[in-house]
Amino acid sequence: MNVANLQLEGMLLAFTAVLRSLVNSGALSEAELKAALAQAEQTGLGDKQRCEQLSPSQRDSLAFAARFLSIATRADSGMRPFSDVAREVGRTT
């Protein structure tokens, strides 16, 4: 496996933990987090000219981090392995 992919997996898991801590401490509400991640995804996909040059799988790749964090930080689940969340991202897109 590509080392860069492993680094990105670790970064997403670490960021998940930080976001969960912010919500748990009350510094960030669930609604604010959900809105911020939705905005991040839309910003990534909002450049129509660029997105027209990308394949559907490349567009999904561009949105993956926001989608991953959206699922991984839901209040109804604890910390989950990267592969479990990634599978769920794949099923919901």
N, C-alpha and C positions, 0 to 999 in steps of 0.2 A: 504494500500500500504506500502511496505517496506520503512522505513525511509532512508536507504542507497540509494535506487533508487531515492528518492526525492533529496537527496544531490547530486547525480550524475547529475540529470537534472539541478539543479541550477548551478553546476560547468560548465557544457557544455554551458549553456546560458551565464554565466559570461565570459567564455573563448571566446565565439563567439563575445561578445562585445569588448573584448581586441583585438582580431584579426582584427575586422572591424576598430578599432581605428588605429592600426598599418598601415593598408592599406590606410585608409583615410589620414593619416599624411604623407604618402610617405615613411615611414620607411621599408615597406615591399610591394612588388608589388603583384598584383593578381597572376601573373605567379609563383612567388616564393612561395606564400601561397599554391597554387594548387599543386605544385611539392612537398612541404613539407608534405602536408596531404596525397598525393598519396604514398610517401615514407613511412610514418607512417603505412598506411594500408598494404603495401607490406611487411614491416618488421614484422608486427604482423602475417601475413599469410605465411611468407617466411620459417618458421621453418617446413619443410615438415614432419619430424618425429613426431613432436608434433601435427601438424594439422591432420595427419592420425589418431590420437587417438581421435580427436574431431568430433562431429557430425556436419552436415552442419549448424544447428542453432547455435551451439557453435562457429563455425568459423565466422558466421555473427555477433555474439555478440562481438567477439574479434575485428572485424573491425568496429563496430558501431560508436565509437567516431570519428574516422577519417572520416567516411562517413557522419556523422551528421554535423561535422564542415565544411566539403567541401560544403555541400548543404546550411548550415545556413549562410555561409560567402560570398555566391555569390553576386556579385555587383548588380544583377538585382532584389534583394529582400531586404526589410527592415527587422528589427527584427521580427521574427515570433514566435508564441508559440511553445514550445517544441513538443507538440503532432502533430502539422502540419508538422514540419520537420521530426519527427520520422516516420510518415506515408509515407512521400516521400522517406525516406531511404528504407522503406519496399517495396515500389513499384519499386525501381530501382535496387534492388539486386536480 
